[in-house]
Each structure stands twice: as C-alpha cells, then as structure tokens.
Amino acid sequence: MPDFSVEALLGGQVAGIDEAGRGPWAGPVVAAAVILDPPRMPAELIAGLDDSKKLRKPVREMLYDHIRASAAHGIGLASVEEIDEMNILQAAMLAMRRAFENLPKVPQYAIVDGNRDPGLGVPTRCLVGGDARSLSIAAASILAKVTRDRIMEGLAREFPGYEWEKNAGYGTKRHQQGLAENGVTPHHRRTFAPIAKILK
C-alpha cells in the first residue's frame, strides 16, 4: 500500500502528480496534481488510498469526493488534437503541467508517477510505480481516472455504439465493432495505429 514516506522525506508541501488515458484510442489524456494535508484527511481516505486501477469504481468515486473536499488539487487535460500533434507522451507531460498550474498554491516539491520529469518549475522526483508507493500520487491517480472516465461517459452519450462508458476509449472488441459499424469520430486519436489504419 502507498504511504507518506517519500513526502515526509522531502519535507514541506509536496504535490503528487499522475495521469490517466495514455493507452486508449479515443478521448483526451487527463492529469491531476494533489497536495495532501494528512491532519485534515479523514481516516477512511488514508486507509483507502491506492493505485486507482486496483480500486473498484464505487470506491474510487467515494475517494474522489474525499480528496476534492480535503486536499488542494488541480486537473489538466490534453486534447485529442494535441495528442495527434505532439504524440501521447508529450501530451501527457503537457496535461501534467496544466494540472500543476491549476493547483490553488505552489508546492515546494513535486513527485511524479513514472520516469520522466514534465518540467514543472519546482524540484521534482520521478517515482516509477508511484501510484502504489506514494499517497499523494495515488490520490492524483484517482482524481485523474475518475475525471477521465466521466468525460468518456459524456462522450459515449454523444457517440453511442463504441461503449466508451465501459471501456473508456480502450481498444476493446466492442470498440472495434463500433469503429467497423460507425467509423472514426472526432474524438478518436488519428495517429494511433489502429485508427490510422482505418483512415487509410
């Protein structure tokens, strides 16, 4: 389970940063930045925080509400157009910078899930597997995933037939069937190989 040891080692205010949505064929990439204040955190939040991918949806939703209520946070997106223009890695870094810029205050340090520094303007530590090691990054992973899932649920109502409300834009069998039946939408990432192949 993640803990607060990395944050405690750094001292001062620390923002944990993570993103959701690098792999899907459709939709934006979303990042979140979270500054936790342990004395203000409900006990159930501390006990429940974990890598968002390991949590059931109702648990993620509950933790999402707790995080938003008790922690400083920022959300950042990079659009499908930006993903296609600059590639998914650079778009994810852009979303992280936007999330950091949207924090209500500037922390002294940042810890980022992964092995690449997005260039935030403060001392930054990269932490591979950080969402399973750091409470701040775990909290950011939950905000990013729930935010992105809700975006994809909204797009699914606009473009039914791809089951984005279930697959979040990943290349599932039903998503592939939707592409075969309905074609490519404006929300598909046209530089991703499966979509590029259809367009050709």
C-alpha positions in Angstrom: 0.0 0.0 0.0 1.2 3.6 -0.6 2.4 5.6 2.3 3.6 9.2 3.0 7.3 8.3 3.4 8.5 10.0 0.2 6.6 13.2 1.0 7.9 13.1 4.6 11.5 12.7 3.3 11.2 15.7 1.0 9.5 17.9 3.7 7.4 20.9 3.1 4.4 20.9 0.7 4.6 18.2 -1.9 2.3 17.7 -4.9 1.7 14.2 -6.2 1.0 14.0 -10.0 -0.3 11.3 -12.2 -2.2 10.9 -15.5 -4.9 8.7 -17.0 -5.5 7.8 -20.6 -2.3 7.2 -22.4 -3.4 3.9 -24.0 -7.0 4.5 -25.2 -7.8 5.0 -28.8 -10.2 7.9 -28.1 -10.6 10.8 -25.8 -8.2 13.2 -24.0 -5.4 12.4 -21.6 -6.1 13.7 -18.1 -3.7 14.5 -15.3 -4.2 15.5 -11.7 -2.0 17.1 -9.1 -2.8 16.7 -5.4 -1.3 18.3 -2.2 -2.3 16.2 0.7 -2.6 17.6 4.3 -2.6 14.4 6.5 -4.0 16.1 9.6 -7.1 17.2 7.6 -7.5 13.8 5.9 -10.4 11.5 7.0 -9.2 8.2 8.3 -11.1 6.3 5.6 -9.3 8.3 3.0 -5.9 7.4 4.3 -6.9 3.8 4.7 -8.4 3.6 1.2 -5.9 5.4 -1.0 -4.3 3.1 -3.5 -3.4 2.9 -7.2 -6.8 3.8 -8.9 -6.5 0.8 -11.2 -6.7 -1.5 -8.2 -9.9 0.0 -6.8 -13.5 -0.8 -7.7 -15.4 2.1 -9.3 -17.7 2.8 -6.2 -14.6 3.0 -4.0 -12.8 5.3 -6.5 -15.9 7.6 -6.6 -16.0 7.8 -2.8 -12.3 8.6 -2.5 -12.6 11.1 -5.3 -15.1 13.1 -3.3 -13.0 12.9 -0.1 -9.9 14.0 -2.0 -11.6 17.0 -3.6 -13.0 18.0 -0.2 -9.8 17.7 1.9 -6.9 18.4 -0.4 -5.6 21.1 -2.7 -5.8 19.8 -6.3 -5.6 20.7 -9.9 -6.8 18.9 -13.1 -5.2 19.3 -16.5 -6.1 17.9 -19.9 -4.5 17.5 -23.3 -7.0 17.2 -26.2 -7.1 14.6 -28.9 -5.8 17.2 -31.4 -2.8 17.9 -29.1 -2.1 14.2 -28.8 -2.1 13.8 -32.5 0.0 16.9 -33.0 2.8 16.2 -30.4 2.4 12.4 -29.6 0.9 10.9 -26.5 4.0 11.1 -24.3 4.4 14.8 -24.8 0.6 15.4 -24.5 0.7 13.5 -21.1 3.5 15.8 -20.0 1.5 18.8 -21.1 -1.5 17.6 -19.1 0.7 17.2 -16.0 2.0 20.8 -16.4 -1.6 22.1 -16.7 -2.7 20.1 -13.6 0.2 21.6 -11.7 -0.6 25.1 -12.9 -4.2 24.6 -11.8 -3.2 24.0 -8.2 -4.5 26.7 -5.9 -1.0 27.1 -4.4 2.5 26.3 -5.5 4.2 23.5 -3.5 7.9 23.2 -2.7 8.3 19.8 -4.4 6.6 17.5 -6.8 6.6 13.7 -7.1 5.5 12.3 -10.5 4.4 8.8 -11.4 6.8 7.4 -14.0 10.4 8.1 -15.1 10.0 11.4 -16.9 10.1 14.9 -15.5 7.4 17.0 -17.1 9.2 20.3 -16.3 7.1 21.9 -13.5 9.4 24.6 -12.4 9.9 23.1 -8.9 12.3 20.3 -7.7 10.7 17.1 -8.9 11.2 13.4 -8.1 10.1 10.8 -10.6 8.8 7.6 -9.0 8.2 4.5 -11.1 5.1 2.7 -9.8 4.4 5.8 -7.7 0.7 5.3 -7.5 1.4 2.2 -5.5 4.1 3.8 -3.3 3.0 7.4 -2.6 -0.3 8.5 -1.1 -0.1 11.8 -3.0 0.4 10.1 -6.3 -2.3 7.6 -5.5 -4.7 10.4 -4.8 -3.8 12.1 -8.1 -4.3 8.8 -9.9 -7.9 8.6 -8.5 -8.7 12.2 -9.5 -7.3 11.7 -13.0 -9.1 8.4 -13.7 -12.5 9.4 -12.3 -12.3 12.7 -14.2 -11.4 11.0 -17.4 -14.0 8.2 -17.0 -16.7 10.8 -16.6 -15.5 12.6 -19.7 -15.7 9.4 -21.7 -19.2 8.6 -20.3 -20.3 12.0 -21.5 -18.8 11.4 -25.0 -20.5 8.0 -25.1 -23.9 9.7 -24.9 -22.9 11.8 -27.8 -21.4 8.9 -29.8 -23.2 5.7 -28.8 -22.0 2.4 -30.2 -18.4 2.3 -29.0 -19.2 1.5 -25.3 -16.9 4.3 -24.1 -18.9 4.4 -20.9 -17.5 0.9 -20.2 -14.1 0.8 -22.0 -13.1 4.5 -21.5 -11.9 4.5 -25.1 -9.6 1.5 -24.9 -9.5 -0.8 -27.9 -11.9 -3.5 -26.7 -13.8 -5.8 -29.0 -16.9 -3.7 -28.7 -15.0 -0.6 -29.5 -13.5 -2.2 -32.6 -17.0 -3.3 -33.7 -18.2 0.3 -33.2 -15.4 1.5 -35.5 -16.4 -1.1 -38.1 -20.0 -0.1 -37.9 -19.9 3.6 -37.4 -16.4 4.8 -38.4 -14.0 7.2 -36.8 -15.3 10.0 -34.7 -13.7 13.4 -34.0 -12.7 12.1 -30.6 -10.5 9.3 -32.0 -6.7 9.6 -31.9 -5.9 9.6 -35.6 -2.2 9.0 -35.1 -2.8 5.8 -33.1 -2.0 2.8 -35.4 -5.5 1.1 -35.3 -7.2 4.4 -36.1 -4.7 5.4 -38.8 -5.1 2.0 -40.4 -8.9 2.6 -40.7 -8.4 6.0 -42.1 -6.1 4.7 -44.8 
